């Protein structure tokens, strides 16, 4: 019983990391590029670093939403089905 709960919790954490990884990776990449552009141009406006990152992360989230829902539905089915 306890082993099943631990396995379920482990699967939930791994699924959460898996579905968030693409959005976070895009946010990191765009944030890094925006920082490089700001450093190169000398314009240090927080708005110019935040907005592109927000737009890119939102677009990525919308693009991967079907895949994300499928992964979460599989996790829920595993929870309902049990061992």
C-alpha positions, 0 to 999 in steps of 0.5 A, a space after each residue: 500500500 505505501 509502496 503504491 503511494 510512493 510510486 504514484 507520487 514519484 510518477 506525479 512529480 516526474 510528469 509535472 517536471 516533464 510537462 513544465 520542462 519545454 515551457 521553462 526551457 523556452 523561457 530560459 532561452 528567450 530570457 538569455 537572448 533578451 539579456 544578451 541583446 540588452 547587454 549589447 545595446 546598453 538598454 536595460 529596461 526590465 519591460 524588454 526582458 519580461 515581455 518577450 519571455 512571457 509571450 514565448 512561454 505562453 505560445 509554447 504552452 498553447 502549442 504543447 497543450 494537447 500533449 500536456 493534457 494527454 500526459 496528465 490524462 495518462 497520469 490520472 488514468 494510472 491513479 484511478 486504475 491503481 496497481 
